[in-house]
Amino acid sequence: MFADADLDINKRGKSDEVIGNLLELSGHGFFEDNYDLLASIFNDKAILKNDHLEMSKADFVGVLKESDILIKPKPVKQEDAK
């Protein structure tokens, strides 16, 4: 069942920029510092499924971007990098 699943979050963070940014924020204690804000957003925007709340990754990242919590860096042009 899980033979082809990519369960190592650190490996996924290297290949997925958004997950990498979330892991970096987690390493700096961001989620602990802003727990109340994030919990209230999640409780308001998530959908009730049976006995728990769920939110898709895209919706969660969208909420983080809208609230300027997660800021995606602009791509650097080759000319600007030199």
N, C-alpha and C positions, 0 to 999 in steps of 0.2 A: 504494500500500500504506500509506504513512504520511501520506496527504493529510489525514485527519481526526484523526490522533493528536495528543495534547497533550503534546509532548515537552519544552517549556520548564518546567524544575523550579521556577523562581521563580514562574511564573504558577500552577502547580498548588499551590504553597505558600500562595498567597493564597486559593485556594478550598477547600483541604483543611487543616483545623486541625492534624491530626496531622503531615502533611508540613511544614507551617509550623513546628511545634515542633521537628521533627527538623532542619530547616534552621537554625533559631536555635541549637540545640545545636552543630551543626557549625561555625557561625561563631565560637563561643566555644572551639573546640578540645576539646570534650567527647569526641568519638569517638577522637581521638588519645590523650588522657589515659587513657581506659579501654579501650584496644584489647585488651589481654590478657583482661579480663573478658568483653567482648562477643564476642571470638573463641571463647572456651571455651563460652559459652552457645550460640552459633550452631553450633559443632561438635557439641554434645550434642543440640540440639533439631532441627536441620535434617535433611532427608531426602536421601539420596543419589540423584541423577538422573544416570545414565550416569557421567560423569567429574567431576561437580561437586556441591556441596551446594546445596539450595534451601530457602527458608522463605517462606511467604506473609507479606504485609504484616501481616495481622491477627495471625498467630502471633508475629511479631517485636515488634510493638507490645505485644501481651499480655505477652511476656516482660519487656519494658522496664517495663511498669506493675507487674508482680508484684514486680520487684526494686527498685521505687521509683526507677528511673533516670528514667523519663518520668512526670511528674505532670501530669495534665490539670487545668487550673484550673477551679474551680467557677464556674458561671454567676453573674453579678452581677445581682441583681434591680434593677428600675427604681427602687424606693424607696431601696435602699442606695447607688445610684450618685449620688444627689443630696446 
